[in-house]
Amino acid sequence: MKRFFITICLLMVAGVVLAEEDTTAQAVVEPVEEALPASTEALWDMANTAYINNEYSRAEAIYNEILKRGESSAKLYYNLANACFKQEELGRAILYYHRALRLQPGDADIRYNLSVAEARTKDTIDKIPEFFLTTWMRALRHTMSSTAWSVISILALVVMLSLVLFYLLARRLSLRKTGFYGMLVALFVFILTTWFAAAGRTEQIGEHEAVVVSLSAAVKASPDSSSTDLFVLHEGTVVEITNRLGDWCEVMIADGKKGWTQQGKIEVI
């Protein structure tokens, strides 16, 4: 009888020990998820610290958490792009550099890093030549954001109205000429800057440009998986979306070629 009780006790002790070991093993296999602070500023500091410590994956995750909370800025997209680039996520790096540029088009650092990332893409596409004045005007517009152009536009309008009053109230002919020609100049500046502001805003909120974020994307003759492959695009290539049909997008590349690709292969800038 004693042996029976001793055996029962030993089995109970062994069961407790095994249960504790199983609990310990589960604790190792299933780590507790990191609790993130509620403050956006604290998240920002945490992400930047992770980036400085070469923890690029963690930094990317925290930057994305800030975006999920409804915050966005050129600096946030720029840092997120840098974290992606460090992990060789070329498509997403180029995507976020472009988003940063839309908010701050005159930033030289963003443009330089974007050029470095684009130099590592596999696709070499010859762009269709355009009129030099169009290129020059676009470059001028990209020196400042749409908000900055809007401020200059309002100031030009105020100056123009002031010169109109000066022209109407001046008695000397020379002063009236000064007011008239100054009004024409201010009117030209007002029209130009208003156009720049409107074009910048349209570009910022538009969904007609996208970046290939998968390693490769087959571009087909029609929106059908069984249709003929026209060409293949690789990660980081920028395309223009010209049409949509279900889960397919018709895209055009810089040399004018068109075709259909799956929506999941690209992401809108």
Secondary structure, 3 states (H helix, E strand, C coil): CHHHHHHHHHHHHHHHHHHHHHHHHHHHHCCCCCCCCCCHHHHHHHHHHHHHCCCHHHHHHHHHHHHHCCCCCHHHHHHHHHHHHHCCCHHHHHHHHHHHHHHCCCCHHHHHHHHHHHCCCCCCCCCCCCCHHHHHHHHHHCCCCHHHHHHHHHHHHHHHHHHHHHHHHCCCHHHHHHHHHHHHHHHHHHHHHHHHHHHHHHHHHCCCEEEECCCEEEEECCCCCCCCEEEEEECCCEEEEEEEECCEEEEECCCCCEEEEEHHHEEEC
